[in-house]
Structure formats: C-alpha cells, structure tokens
Amino acid sequence: MDKQIKKLNFDFSTNQKILNLIAKIDLYKGKWNIIERQENIYLKELRKIATIESIGSSTRIEGGTLTDSEITELLNNVKITELKTRDQQEVIGYYDTLELIYDNYENIPLTENYIKQFHQNLLKYSDKDTRHRGQYKSLSNKVVANYPGGVQKVIFNTTEVHLVESEMNSLINWTNKQFEKQEIHPLIIIAHFIYEFLSIHPFQDGNGRLSRLLTTLLLLQNDYLFIQYASFENLIEKSKKEYYQALMEGQKNRNPSEAGHVKKNENISKWMVFFLDKLNELTQKLEAKYDIFKSKGGYLNERQKLIKEFLLKNQPLKLSDIARKFENININTIKKDLQYLKKEQVITSIGKGKGTIYIIEKQE
C-alpha cells in the first residue's frame, strides 16, 4: 500500500467524523459560491477584515507581536524603506504573498519552484533571512512553539537536510496525482499535504507561515472561495495548543524506530479532524458575519450612511425631503443611493412615483 494512503486509513469513528465535517463544509461551499457570483459590494470589506486578521494571527503564531490595529495602520502608511523591525518586515511580506495568491491562484501550479518563490516573497523584506530565503534549509531545524514570555517548546524533529529535496518532490508529485485522480476528497488531500509539509519543514524559517499561505492557495484552487472572507489563521491562533497537539500526535511515530524499539504506524487522524473541524468552524463564523453585514445593509459609503441616519431620525421621508437636506448632492446620486439601500434591504419604499416614501423597518 502507498505509504501516504496508509496514513489516511482511518478507523470507523474517525471516518464518520471526517465524512460529517466534509459534508457540512461542502454544503456551505455551494451556498457561498452563489453569494460570490452575486458580487455583493461588501465582499470587498469582508476580505479586507479577514486579510488583516490572517496576517496578524499567522505572524503572531510564530512569535510576532503586532496587533491587528497596528497592522492596519502599517498597511495604510507603508513605506518599504522604513520597515525597520522584523515584525513589520514579516507583516508586509505575508501581506504581499497573500495578495499574490488571491490575484493569481488559478494560474499557480503546485511545484517546488513556486513554493520556493512564495518563500522568497514571504521573506523578501526580512533583513535576517537574506541568505536562506527561497532555498531549502542547510541546517537541521525543529518545530518550536512560541508562548508568552519568550518560552519555547520543541514540538518535533523534522526531515534531515539531505532528504528534504527528495521528500518535497515526492510529496508534491503525490499531491498533484491525487488531485488529478479525484479518488480522495480534495480536503483530505490538502490537510495531508499541510501535515507533510510541516513535518518536512523544508526551509530554515517561515515554514509555519508558508504552510498557512499554501492552505489558502490549495483551498482556492479547489473552489473553496470562502477562505478569502474569514481568517483560518485566526482560528488556529485561538486554538494554538490544540493545533500543536494535533501535529505532535502524528509526529511522535513519524521517524524511523531506534534499534530495539518498534514504533506504531504514524497516525494523522487527530490532525485531519482538527483541520476539518476548524474549516467547518470558519464557515459558521463567516455565515454569522455575513448575516450581520446583510442585516446592516452590507457596505455603505459615507454618503449612504448619512442618508440612512437622516432617514432613521426623521422617517417617513420622500425623495424631495432628502434632497432638501442634502442639497449639495445631485438628486440623481441620491436616487441611486436610495435604490442601493433598498436593494440591500436597509430601507423600504411605500408607494410609487413622486409620492413614494422611504422608511427603515428595523432600527438598530
């Protein structure tokens, strides 16, 4: 049996959990892709919020210290020549690579060269990473968890330097072959790839961040478009202990047995369930967030917010009433704003023509 397939040979109980989670995720995938095609104006805002959360969480998991608000301020006022701290350099590198994936995922094959390019891009602003960025590691490394107060804990040992290239080559070939064959569900293939990538730990630094970027790439390529609008990285940050435990459970039986000791088969069931459970949790989080946006009428510009506020305080109103209040705004612009507010179910109209009045049925 293929050694990778053997790792996916789960017990009955685990299989049931996996099937249940995949069914829920795929159901939401179908619902979300319909929303995506409608091109709601506020999808842009949801993605902006998720991007900030993803950058913040993914860099903090690896020991970064910048808050989401500090990252927002940095992105709004970024000057590459002024990226003096390592935290700032890592944030901008992550942002650039994430945007690169969002904009080009349909045209990026899963190859060693592209993975190395992502690594190069991820660390391109990091002064201390100049020597090794875009290249496989030249020294042995270990997966280390960073905890508050500077405390570190070794999670597991990784693939030795001389085996990295062959293991990465095998992993990429296996993954592409499985996507092509379509015999294993893509979510299982993705979760397996990420586990193996983290186990190999092919680069000197940046493996954790890169694994999360590759997760986004592979999900997008398999039509899980919702991944752009809620932060998977944020959920991992919030369950960091569980994340490392799931990896460790498989890792403890990964390396060859020492003389005289027989190890059990490498078991990645805990990781598989963790990965799918967090992805399912992400769909629930996004659905709740989307419902809030929808109930508030999605994304409103400043002018539309002013019209909404005026209507809320003085309803019912006619177009002429609103035009008198905002006499510096062209009446045709006001008409378009009212149509948009109606479309997004912020306001309701009663009557026709010049006699139409506007109200807000649900006050916040």
Sine and cosine of phi, psi and omega as CSV:
sin_phi,cos_phi,sin_psi,cos_psi,sin_omega,cos_omega
0.00,0.00,0.67,-0.74,0.11,-0.99
-0.76,0.65,0.78,-0.62,-0.08,-1.00
-0.90,0.44,-0.47,0.88,0.04,-1.00
-0.96,0.28,-0.68,0.74,0.05,-1.00
-0.88,0.48,-0.60,0.80,-0.01,-1.00
-0.86,0.52,-0.59,0.81,0.01,-1.00
-0.93,0.37,-0.36,0.93,-0.02,-1.00
-0.99,-0.11,0.17,0.99,0.01,-1.00
-1.00,0.03,0.98,0.20,-0.12,-0.99
-0.99,0.12,0.34,-0.94,0.07,-1.00
-0.96,0.29,0.17,-0.99,-0.11,-0.99
-0.85,0.53,-0.74,0.67,-0.04,-1.00
-0.87,0.49,-0.70,0.71,0.01,-1.00
-0.90,0.43,-0.67,0.75,0.04,-1.00
-0.85,0.52,-0.65,0.76,0.01,-1.00
-0.91,0.42,-0.66,0.75,0.05,-1.00
-0.89,0.47,-0.70,0.71,-0.02,-1.00
-0.89,0.46,-0.73,0.68,0.00,-1.00
-0.88,0.48,-0.65,0.76,0.00,-1.00
-0.90,0.43,-0.71,0.71,-0.01,-1.00
-0.92,0.39,-0.68,0.73,0.02,-1.00
-0.88,0.47,-0.65,0.76,0.02,-1.00
-0.87,0.50,-0.68,0.74,0.00,-1.00
-0.92,0.39,-0.69,0.72,-0.02,-1.00
-0.90,0.43,-0.69,0.72,-0.03,-1.00
-0.94,0.35,-0.53,0.85,0.08,-1.00
-0.89,0.45,-0.70,0.72,0.01,-1.00
-0.94,0.35,-0.60,0.80,0.05,-1.00
-0.81,0.59,-0.72,0.69,0.02,-1.00
-0.89,0.46,-0.68,0.73,0.02,-1.00
-0.90,0.44,-0.70,0.72,-0.08,-1.00
-0.93,0.37,-0.61,0.80,-0.04,-1.00
-0.92,0.40,-0.41,0.91,0.13,-0.99
-0.94,0.33,-0.69,0.72,0.05,-1.00
-0.87,0.50,-0.68,0.73,-0.02,-1.00
-0.85,0.52,-0.66,0.75,-0.04,-1.00
-0.93,0.36,-0.37,0.93,0.02,-1.00
-0.97,0.25,-0.24,0.97,0.06,-1.00
0.80,0.60,0.77,0.63,0.07,-1.00
-0.86,0.52,0.63,-0.78,-0.08,-1.00
-0.90,0.44,-0.43,0.90,-0.07,-1.00
-1.00,-0.01,0.02,1.00,0.12,-0.99
-0.88,0.48,-0.56,0.83,0.03,-1.00
-0.87,0.49,-0.65,0.76,0.01,-1.00
-0.93,0.36,-0.66,0.75,0.04,-1.00
-0.87,0.50,-0.66,0.75,-0.01,-1.00
-0.92,0.39,-0.62,0.79,0.01,-1.00
-0.88,0.47,-0.70,0.72,0.01,-1.00
-0.90,0.44,-0.72,0.69,-0.03,-1.00
-0.90,0.44,-0.60,0.80,0.00,-1.00
-0.89,0.46,-0.71,0.70,0.02,-1.00
-0.88,0.48,-0.71,0.71,0.00,-1.00
-0.89,0.46,-0.65,0.76,-0.02,-1.00
-0.91,0.42,-0.72,0.70,0.01,-1.00
-0.88,0.48,-0.75,0.66,-0.03,-1.00
-0.87,0.48,-0.76,0.65,-0.06,-1.00
-0.92,0.40,-0.71,0.71,-0.08,-1.00
-0.91,0.42,-0.60,0.80,0.02,-1.00
-0.97,0.23,-0.55,0.83,0.02,-1.00
-0.95,0.33,-0.54,0.84,0.05,-1.00
-0.84,0.54,-0.57,0.82,-0.03,-1.00
-1.00,-0.07,0.20,0.98,0.09,-1.00
0.95,-0.30,0.02,1.00,0.06,-1.00
-0.90,0.43,0.32,-0.95,-0.09,-1.00
-0.84,-0.55,-0.14,0.99,-0.07,-1.00
-0.95,0.31,0.68,-0.73,0.07,-1.00
-0.99,0.16,0.21,-0.98,0.02,-1.00
-0.87,0.48,-0.63,0.77,0.00,-1.00
-0.92,0.39,-0.61,0.80,0.04,-1.00
-0.92,0.38,-0.58,0.82,0.05,-1.00
-0.93,0.37,-0.65,0.76,0.05,-1.00
-0.86,0.51,-0.72,0.69,0.01,-1.00
-0.89,0.46,-0.65,0.76,0.01,-1.00
-0.89,0.45,-0.70,0.71,-0.01,-1.00
-0.92,0.39,-0.53,0.85,0.00,-1.00
-0.97,0.25,-0.37,0.93,-0.08,-1.00
-0.77,-0.64,0.53,0.85,-0.15,-0.99
-0.96,0.29,0.72,-0.70,0.16,-0.99
-0.73,-0.68,0.92,-0.38,-0.13,-0.99
-0.81,0.58,-0.58,0.81,-0.04,-1.00
-0.94,0.35,-0.24,0.97,-0.06,-1.00
-0.95,-0.30,0.24,0.97,0.03,-1.00
-0.98,0.17,1.00,0.07,-0.13,-0.99
-1.00,0.03,-0.55,0.84,-0.06,-1.00
-1.00,-0.09,0.43,-0.90,0.02,-1.00
-0.88,0.47,-0.63,0.78,0.02,-1.00
-0.86,0.52,-0.72,0.69,0.01,-1.00
-0.89,0.45,-0.68,0.73,-0.01,-1.00
-0.89,0.46,-0.66,0.76,-0.01,-1.00
-0.94,0.34,-0.61,0.80,0.02,-1.00
-0.89,0.46,-0.75,0.66,-0.03,-1.00
-0.93,0.38,-0.60,0.80,0.07,-1.00
-0.88,0.47,-0.67,0.74,0.01,-1.00
-0.92,0.40,-0.69,0.72,0.01,-1.00
-0.86,0.50,-0.75,0.67,-0.02,-1.00
-0.87,0.49,-0.67,0.74,-0.05,-1.00
-0.95,0.33,-0.63,0.78,0.04,-1.00
-0.90,0.45,-0.70,0.72,0.03,-1.00
-0.90,0.43,-0.60,0.80,0.05,-1.00
-0.87,0.50,-0.67,0.75,0.03,-1.00
-0.93,0.38,-0.73,0.69,0.02,-1.00
-0.82,0.57,-0.68,0.74,-0.11,-0.99
-0.99,0.15,-0.38,0.93,-0.17,-0.99
-0.75,-0.66,0.17,0.99,-0.17,-0.99
-0.84,0.55,-0.50,0.87,-0.03,-1.00
-0.93,0.37,-0.34,0.94,-0.08,-1.00
-0.91,-0.41,0.33,0.94,-0.03,-1.00
-0.90,-0.44,0.97,-0.25,0.06,-1.00
-0.96,0.28,0.42,-0.91,0.04,-1.00
-0.99,0.14,0.99,-0.13,0.00,-1.00
-0.70,-0.71,0.29,-0.96,0.06,-1.00
-0.87,0.49,-0.66,0.75,-0.03,-1.00
-0.87,0.48,-0.69,0.72,0.01,-1.00
-0.93,0.36,-0.61,0.79,0.04,-1.00
-0.89,0.46,-0.66,0.75,0.05,-1.00
-0.91,0.41,-0.61,0.79,0.04,-1.00
-0.91,0.42,-0.65,0.76,0.07,-1.00
-0.87,0.49,-0.67,0.74,0.01,-1.00
-0.89,0.45,-0.68,0.73,0.06,-1.00
-0.86,0.52,-0.71,0.71,-0.02,-1.00
-0.93,0.37,-0.65,0.76,-0.02,-1.00
-0.86,0.51,-0.63,0.78,-0.10,-1.00
-0.96,-0.29,0.23,0.97,-0.15,-0.99
-0.91,0.41,-0.38,0.93,0.01,-1.00
-0.99,-0.13,-0.10,1.00,-0.10,-1.00
-1.00,0.09,0.94,-0.34,-0.05,-1.00
-0.84,0.54,-0.65,0.76,-0.10,-1.00
-0.97,0.23,-0.15,0.99,-0.08,-1.00
-0.96,-0.28,0.17,0.99,-0.08,-1.00
-0.82,0.57,-0.68,0.73,-0.12,-0.99
-0.92,0.39,-0.59,0.81,-0.17,-0.99
-0.93,-0.36,-0.08,1.00,-0.06,-1.00
-0.92,0.40,0.67,-0.74,-0.01,-1.00
0.98,0.19,0.10,0.99,-0.02,-1.00
-0.75,-0.67,0.56,-0.83,0.05,-1.00
-0.90,0.44,0.38,-0.92,-0.10,-0.99
-0.89,0.46,0.49,-0.87,0.05,-1.00
-0.92,-0.40,-0.11,0.99,0.03,-1.00
-0.77,-0.64,0.50,-0.86,0.06,-1.00
-0.88,0.48,0.60,-0.80,0.05,-1.00
-0.69,-0.72,0.27,-0.96,0.00,-1.00
-0.78,-0.62,0.44,-0.90,0.11,-0.99
-0.99,0.14,0.86,-0.50,-0.06,-1.00
-0.86,-0.51,0.75,-0.66,0.09,-1.00
-1.00,0.00,0.72,-0.70,0.04,-1.00
-0.98,-0.20,0.79,-0.61,-0.01,-1.00
-0.87,-0.49,0.30,-0.95,0.00,-1.00
-0.80,0.60,0.57,-0.82,0.02,-1.00
0.99,0.10,0.18,0.98,0.04,-1.00
0.99,0.16,0.16,0.99,-0.01,-1.00
-0.97,0.25,0.72,-0.70,0.03,-1.00
-0.85,-0.53,0.53,-0.85,0.03,-1.00
-0.68,-0.74,0.78,-0.63,0.02,-1.00
-0.95,0.32,0.83,-0.55,-0.02,-1.00
-1.00,0.02,-0.77,0.64,0.09,-1.00
-0.25,-0.97,0.34,-0.94,0.09,-1.00
-0.99,0.17,0.38,-0.92,-0.11,-0.99
-0.87,-0.50,0.02,-1.00,0.00,-1.00
-0.86,0.51,0.68,-0.73,0.02,-1.00
-0.92,0.39,0.47,-0.88,-0.12,-0.99
-0.78,0.63,-0.73,0.68,-0.12,-0.99
-0.94,0.34,-0.19,0.98,-0.01,-1.00
-0.97,-0.23,-0.14,0.99,-0.12,-0.99
-0.85,0.52,-0.78,0.63,-0.09,-1.00
-0.88,0.48,-0.68,0.73,-0.02,-1.00
-0.93,0.36,-0.62,0.79,0.01,-1.00
-0.94,0.35,-0.64,0.77,0.05,-1.00
-0.91,0.42,-0.66,0.75,0.02,-1.00
-0.88,0.47,-0.70,0.71,0.01,-1.00
-0.90,0.44,-0.69,0.73,-0.02,-1.00
-0.89,0.46,-0.73,0.68,-0.03,-1.00
-0.90,0.43,-0.70,0.72,0.02,-1.00
-0.89,0.46,-0.69,0.72,0.01,-1.00
-0.88,0.47,-0.71,0.70,-0.04,-1.00
-0.89,0.46,-0.74,0.67,0.01,-1.00
-0.89,0.45,-0.62,0.78,0.02,-1.00
-0.89,0.45,-0.67,0.74,-0.02,-1.00
-0.93,0.36,-0.62,0.78,0.08,-1.00
-0.87,0.49,-0.64,0.77,-0.03,-1.00
-0.94,0.35,-0.66,0.75,-0.04,-1.00
-0.94,0.33,-0.52,0.85,0.02,-1.00
0.86,0.51,0.56,0.83,0.04,-1.00
-0.99,-0.11,-0.38,0.93,0.03,-1.00
-0.91,-0.42,0.64,-0.77,-0.02,-1.00
-0.87,0.50,0.69,-0.73,-0.05,-1.00
-0.83,0.56,-0.53,0.85,0.00,-1.00
-0.92,0.39,-0.57,0.82,0.05,-1.00
-0.94,0.35,-0.65,0.76,0.03,-1.00
-0.89,0.46,-0.69,0.72,-0.02,-1.00
-0.90,0.44,-0.75,0.66,-0.01,-1.00
-0.87,0.49,-0.66,0.76,0.03,-1.00
-0.90,0.44,-0.70,0.71,0.00,-1.00
-0.85,0.52,-0.71,0.71,-0.04,-1.00
-0.91,0.42,-0.65,0.76,0.05,-1.00
-0.87,0.49,-0.73,0.69,-0.02,-1.00
-0.91,0.41,-0.66,0.75,0.01,-1.00
-0.87,0.50,-0.71,0.70,0.00,-1.00
-0.93,0.38,-0.52,0.85,0.02,-1.00
-0.94,0.34,-0.65,0.76,0.05,-1.00
-0.94,0.35,-0.66,0.75,-0.03,-1.00
0.78,0.62,0.89,0.45,-0.24,-0.97
-0.94,0.35,-0.37,0.93,-0.05,-1.00
-0.95,-0.30,0.36,-0.93,-0.02,-1.00
-0.89,0.46,-0.63,0.78,0.00,-1.00
-0.49,-0.87,0.34,-0.94,0.07,-1.00
1.00,0.01,0.11,0.99,-0.05,-1.00
-0.90,0.44,-0.67,0.74,-0.01,-1.00
-0.89,0.46,-0.76,0.65,0.02,-1.00
-0.87,0.49,-0.69,0.72,-0.02,-1.00
-0.91,0.41,-0.58,0.81,0.02,-1.00
-0.88,0.47,-0.59,0.81,-0.01,-1.00
-0.97,0.26,-0.55,0.83,0.10,-1.00
-0.92,0.39,-0.65,0.76,0.03,-1.00
-0.92,0.39,-0.53,0.85,0.10,-1.00
-0.86,0.51,-0.74,0.67,0.02,-1.00
-0.87,0.49,-0.71,0.70,0.01,-1.00
-0.84,0.54,-0.77,0.63,-0.08,-1.00
-0.93,0.36,-0.59,0.81,0.06,-1.00
-0.91,0.41,-0.69,0.72,0.03,-1.00
-0.89,0.46,-0.67,0.74,-0.02,-1.00
-0.91,0.41,-0.35,0.94,0.04,-1.00
-0.97,-0.25,0.37,0.93,0.18,-0.98
0.97,0.26,0.32,0.95,0.11,-0.99
-1.00,-0.01,0.94,0.33,-0.16,-0.99
-0.93,0.37,-0.35,0.94,-0.04,-1.00
-0.91,0.42,-0.28,0.96,-0.06,-1.00
-0.88,0.48,-0.34,0.94,0.00,-1.00
-0.97,0.24,-0.33,0.95,-0.24,-0.97
-0.94,-0.33,-0.03,1.00,0.13,-0.99
-0.54,-0.84,0.57,-0.82,-0.18,-0.98
-1.00,0.03,0.93,-0.36,0.10,-0.99
-0.92,0.39,-0.62,0.79,0.02,-1.00
-0.87,0.50,-0.60,0.80,-0.01,-1.00
-0.90,0.43,-0.64,0.77,0.03,-1.00
-0.92,0.39,-0.60,0.80,0.03,-1.00
-0.92,0.39,-0.66,0.75,0.03,-1.00
-0.86,0.51,-0.65,0.76,-0.04,-1.00
-0.96,0.28,-0.31,0.95,0.03,-1.00
-0.82,-0.57,0.69,0.72,-0.09,-1.00
-0.84,0.54,-0.68,0.73,-0.02,-1.00
-0.89,0.46,-0.71,0.71,0.01,-1.00
-0.90,0.43,-0.61,0.79,0.03,-1.00
-0.86,0.51,-0.76,0.65,-0.01,-1.00
-0.93,0.36,-0.60,0.80,0.01,-1.00
-0.90,0.44,-0.63,0.78,0.01,-1.00
-0.90,0.43,-0.64,0.76,0.05,-1.00
-0.92,0.39,-0.70,0.71,-0.05,-1.00
-0.90,0.44,-0.56,0.83,-0.03,-1.00
-0.87,0.50,-0.63,0.78,0.05,-1.00
-0.98,0.18,-0.65,0.76,-0.10,-1.00
-0.89,0.45,-0.49,0.87,-0.11,-0.99
-0.90,0.43,-0.36,0.93,0.03,-1.00
-0.91,-0.42,0.35,0.94,-0.07,-1.00
-0.99,0.15,-0.73,0.68,-0.13,-0.99
-0.96,0.28,0.45,-0.89,0.00,-1.00
-0.83,0.56,0.53,-0.85,-0.01,-1.00
-0.91,0.40,0.59,-0.81,0.11,-0.99
-0.98,0.22,0.34,-0.94,-0.03,-1.00
-0.81,0.59,0.79,-0.61,0.06,-1.00
1.00,0.05,-0.04,1.00,0.00,-1.00
-0.83,-0.55,0.77,-0.64,0.04,-1.00
-0.96,-0.27,0.83,-0.56,-0.01,-1.00
-0.99,-0.12,0.44,-0.90,0.07,-1.00
-0.95,0.32,0.23,-0.97,0.08,-1.00
-0.90,0.44,0.57,-0.82,0.04,-1.00
-0.90,0.45,0.83,-0.56,-0.10,-0.99
-0.89,-0.45,0.90,-0.43,-0.04,-1.00
-0.95,-0.31,0.32,0.95,-0.05,-1.00
-0.89,0.45,-0.62,0.78,-0.01,-1.00
-0.90,0.43,-0.65,0.76,0.04,-1.00
-0.91,0.43,-0.70,0.71,-0.04,-1.00
-0.87,0.50,-0.71,0.70,0.00,-1.00
-0.92,0.38,-0.64,0.76,0.04,-1.00
-0.87,0.50,-0.76,0.65,-0.04,-1.00
-0.86,0.52,-0.76,0.66,-0.03,-1.00
-0.94,0.35,-0.60,0.80,0.02,-1.00
-0.89,0.45,-0.66,0.75,0.01,-1.00
-0.94,0.35,-0.58,0.82,0.04,-1.00
-0.93,0.38,-0.62,0.78,0.07,-1.00
-0.91,0.40,-0.65,0.76,0.06,-1.00
-0.88,0.48,-0.60,0.80,0.03,-1.00
-0.89,0.46,-0.65,0.76,0.01,-1.00
-0.90,0.43,-0.60,0.80,0.02,-1.00
-0.92,0.38,-0.64,0.77,0.02,-1.00
-0.90,0.43,-0.69,0.72,0.00,-1.00
-0.92,0.40,-0.65,0.76,0.01,-1.00
-0.88,0.48,-0.68,0.73,0.02,-1.00
-0.90,0.43,-0.69,0.73,-0.01,-1.00
-0.91,0.42,-0.65,0.76,0.00,-1.00
-0.91,0.42,-0.64,0.77,0.02,-1.00
-0.89,0.46,-0.62,0.78,0.04,-1.00
-0.90,0.43,-0.72,0.69,0.03,-1.00
-0.85,0.52,-0.69,0.73,-0.05,-1.00
-0.91,0.41,-0.67,0.74,-0.01,-1.00
-0.92,0.39,-0.46,0.89,0.02,-1.00
-1.00,-0.04,0.04,1.00,0.00,-1.00
1.00,0.07,0.35,0.94,0.07,-1.00
0.92,0.39,-0.60,-0.80,-0.07,-1.00
-1.00,-0.03,0.87,-0.49,0.06,-1.00
-0.93,-0.37,0.67,-0.74,0.11,-0.99
-0.98,0.21,0.11,-0.99,-0.10,-1.00
-0.86,0.50,-0.64,0.77,0.00,-1.00
-0.89,0.45,-0.70,0.72,0.01,-1.00
-0.91,0.41,-0.57,0.82,0.06,-1.00
-0.90,0.43,-0.63,0.77,0.01,-1.00
-0.91,0.41,-0.68,0.73,0.03,-1.00
-0.89,0.46,-0.69,0.73,0.01,-1.00
-0.88,0.48,-0.70,0.71,0.00,-1.00
-0.90,0.44,-0.67,0.74,0.02,-1.00
-0.89,0.45,-0.66,0.75,0.00,-1.00
-0.92,0.39,-0.64,0.77,-0.01,-1.00
-0.87,0.49,-0.60,0.80,-0.05,-1.00
-1.00,0.08,-0.36,0.93,-0.15,-0.99
-0.79,-0.61,0.17,0.99,-0.06,-1.00
-0.89,0.46,0.47,-0.88,0.00,1.00
-0.99,0.16,0.45,-0.89,-0.01,-1.00
-0.69,-0.72,0.49,-0.87,0.14,-0.99
-0.99,-0.12,0.19,-0.98,0.05,-1.00
-0.84,0.55,-0.65,0.76,-0.03,-1.00
-0.90,0.44,-0.57,0.82,0.03,-1.00
-0.91,0.42,-0.68,0.73,-0.02,-1.00
-0.93,0.37,-0.64,0.77,0.00,-1.00
-0.89,0.45,-0.60,0.80,0.02,-1.00
-0.92,0.40,-0.62,0.78,0.00,-1.00
-0.92,0.39,-0.68,0.73,-0.05,-1.00
-0.94,-0.34,0.87,0.49,-0.11,-0.99
-0.92,0.39,-0.29,0.96,0.03,-1.00
-1.00,0.10,-0.07,1.00,0.03,-1.00
-0.96,-0.26,0.74,-0.67,0.03,-1.00
-0.84,0.55,0.69,-0.73,-0.08,-1.00
-0.89,0.45,-0.51,0.86,0.04,-1.00
-0.92,0.38,-0.56,0.83,0.07,-1.00
-0.91,0.41,-0.66,0.76,0.03,-1.00
-0.89,0.45,-0.65,0.76,0.03,-1.00
-0.87,0.50,-0.69,0.73,0.01,-1.00
-0.91,0.42,-0.62,0.79,0.03,-1.00
-0.90,0.43,-0.66,0.75,0.02,-1.00
-0.91,0.42,-0.64,0.77,0.04,-1.00
-0.89,0.45,-0.66,0.75,0.01,-1.00
-0.91,0.41,-0.69,0.72,0.00,-1.00
-0.88,0.47,-0.57,0.82,0.07,-1.00
-0.93,0.36,-0.72,0.70,-0.03,-1.00
-0.86,0.51,-0.62,0.79,-0.02,-1.00
-1.00,0.03,0.14,0.99,0.08,-1.00
0.88,0.47,0.51,0.86,0.11,-0.99
-0.99,0.17,-0.64,0.77,-0.03,-1.00
-0.80,-0.60,0.24,-0.97,0.05,-1.00
-0.80,-0.60,0.59,-0.81,0.06,-1.00
-0.93,-0.36,0.57,-0.82,0.03,-1.00
-0.80,-0.61,0.76,-0.64,0.00,-1.00
1.00,-0.04,-0.05,-1.00,-0.04,-1.00
-0.71,-0.70,0.33,-0.94,0.09,-1.00
0.87,0.49,-0.58,-0.81,-0.06,-1.00
-0.92,0.40,-0.34,0.94,-0.01,-1.00
-1.00,0.08,0.02,1.00,-0.02,-1.00
-0.89,0.45,0.74,-0.67,0.10,-0.99
-0.90,-0.44,0.44,-0.90,-0.05,-1.00
-0.87,-0.49,0.68,-0.74,0.01,-1.00
-0.67,-0.74,0.28,-0.96,0.16,-0.99
-0.90,-0.43,0.92,-0.39,-0.09,-1.00
-0.96,0.30,-0.66,0.75,-0.02,-1.00
-0.97,-0.25,0.93,-0.36,0.09,-1.00
-1.00,0.09,0.60,-0.80,-0.03,-1.00
-0.98,0.22,0.00,0.00,0.00,0.00
